[in-house]
Amino acid sequence: MRVRVAGLCVENNHALFVKHKRFIGNDYFPEEAWILPGGAVEVGESAQMAVQREVREETGLECEAGKLLFVKELIFPFPLLEKVIAPIAHVISLCFQCRVTGGTVMTGRDPEISDAEQLILETRWLPIQTLHQQPIYPPFLAAFIQDHSASEFMHVVPRYYDSRA
């Protein structure tokens, strides 16, 4: 089992997303989808340090990690890691509220994946009111952001989501 993190950055009624190519081995994930910047926690790294690093690598932006917003358990086929780890990925994903503190938006890359197999296609601030019109993954995320952004996520009680549900 691996631990991954994701950062939810919201500014001026826009949320920061990266567009990814399909990275799991089934049709549950669309060919391309907007996901939050994030990735695996490295050995010896705190979850909050990991989300700051991942946001920087994937978007070019520096951030400060804040409160835990939700936990998502993912169990899925992951062809890119099949030879390295296992044919099935089992991941606990922690999503933190983040505040951008510097940098310039750019489309980053996953340093652990070769240039030929890069998954990140684009980085963009998406208007919150149009998230439901975009291919957002995981499916609950657009409504989660729209429901809580007006209160700046102050009243969010961390919730658990299961990928199989």
C-alpha positions in Angstrom: 0.0 0.0 0.0 1.2 3.5 -0.9 0.4 6.9 0.5 -0.2 9.8 -1.9 -1.1 13.4 -1.4 -3.0 16.0 -3.4 -3.3 19.7 -3.0 -6.4 21.8 -3.5 -5.4 25.3 -4.3 -8.3 27.8 -4.7 -7.8 31.5 -5.7 -10.3 34.0 -7.1 -13.0 31.4 -7.6 -10.6 29.2 -9.6 -9.1 25.8 -8.6 -5.7 24.6 -9.7 -5.8 21.4 -11.8 -3.4 19.3 -14.0 -4.8 17.5 -17.0 -3.6 13.9 -17.0 -3.7 11.1 -19.6 -5.3 7.9 -18.4 -3.0 6.2 -15.9 -5.0 3.3 -14.7 -5.8 0.1 -16.6 -9.6 0.4 -16.9 -12.3 2.7 -18.3 -13.3 4.1 -14.9 -10.7 6.9 -15.5 -11.3 8.8 -18.8 -8.7 9.1 -21.5 -7.9 12.6 -20.2 -9.1 14.2 -17.0 -8.4 17.1 -14.7 -7.0 16.0 -11.4 -5.5 17.9 -8.4 -1.7 18.1 -8.4 -0.2 15.4 -6.2 1.7 12.2 -6.0 3.5 9.7 -3.7 4.9 10.5 -0.3 8.6 9.7 -0.3 10.3 7.8 2.6 11.1 10.2 5.4 8.9 13.0 4.0 5.8 14.3 5.8 2.5 14.3 3.9 2.5 18.1 4.1 6.1 18.3 2.7 5.1 15.9 0.0 2.1 17.9 -1.2 4.3 21.1 -1.3 6.9 19.2 -3.5 4.2 17.7 -5.7 2.5 21.0 -6.4 5.8 22.6 -7.2 6.9 19.7 -9.6 3.6 19.6 -11.4 2.6 23.2 -11.6 5.6 25.4 -10.9 3.9 27.0 -7.9 5.1 27.1 -4.3 2.4 26.4 -1.7 1.7 26.1 2.0 -0.2 23.0 3.0 -3.1 23.5 5.4 -5.9 21.3 6.7 -6.8 17.8 5.6 -9.9 17.9 3.5 -10.5 14.3 2.6 -9.1 10.8 2.5 -9.6 8.6 -0.6 -8.8 4.9 -0.9 -7.9 3.8 -4.4 -7.6 0.2 -5.6 -7.0 -0.1 -9.4 -4.8 -1.7 -12.1 -1.8 0.6 -12.8 0.1 -0.7 -16.0 3.0 1.8 -15.7 4.0 0.5 -12.3 3.2 -3.2 -12.9 6.8 -4.3 -13.4 8.1 -2.1 -10.5 5.5 -2.6 -7.7 2.5 -4.8 -8.5 -0.2 -5.2 -11.2 -2.8 -3.7 -8.7 -2.2 -0.4 -7.0 -3.6 0.1 -3.5 -3.2 3.7 -2.4 -4.4 5.9 0.4 -4.7 9.5 -0.9 -4.8 12.5 1.5 -6.0 15.8 0.1 -4.9 19.0 1.7 -6.1 22.6 1.3 -3.2 24.6 0.0 -2.4 28.3 -0.3 -0.2 29.4 -3.2 2.8 31.4 -1.9 4.8 32.0 -5.1 6.0 30.7 -8.4 4.6 30.9 -11.9 2.1 28.4 -13.4 3.6 26.0 -15.8 3.0 22.5 -17.0 5.3 20.3 -15.0 6.3 16.7 -15.2 6.4 13.5 -13.1 10.2 13.0 -12.4 9.6 9.3 -11.7 8.2 8.7 -15.2 10.2 8.7 -18.4 9.7 11.6 -20.9 8.1 9.2 -23.4 5.5 8.1 -20.8 4.7 11.5 -19.2 1.1 11.8 -18.0 0.7 15.5 -17.4 -0.7 17.3 -20.4 -1.5 20.8 -19.0 -1.8 22.9 -15.9 -4.6 25.4 -15.5 -6.7 27.4 -13.0 -10.3 26.2 -13.8 -13.3 28.4 -12.9 -15.1 26.7 -10.0 -18.5 27.4 -11.5 -17.6 25.4 -14.6 -16.0 22.3 -12.9 -19.1 20.2 -13.5 -18.6 20.7 -17.3 -15.1 19.3 -17.2 -13.8 15.7 -17.0 -12.8 15.9 -13.3 -11.4 13.0 -11.4 -12.3 11.7 -8.9 -16.0 12.1 -9.8 -17.1 13.6 -6.5 -14.4 16.4 -6.6 -16.3 19.0 -8.7 -19.3 19.1 -6.3 -17.0 18.9 -3.3 -15.1 22.1 -4.4 -18.3 23.9 -5.5 -20.1 23.1 -2.2 -17.3 24.3 0.1 -15.3 27.0 -1.7 -17.6 29.9 -0.7 -16.8 29.2 3.0 -13.1 28.6 2.1 -13.4 25.0 3.3 -13.6 26.2 7.0 -16.4 23.8 7.8 -15.1 20.7 6.1 -14.8 17.7 8.3 -12.4 15.3 6.6 -14.4 12.5 4.9 -13.4 9.1 3.6 -14.1 8.1 0.0 -13.7 4.5 -1.5 -12.8 4.1 -5.1 -15.0 1.0 -5.3 -18.1 2.8 -4.1 
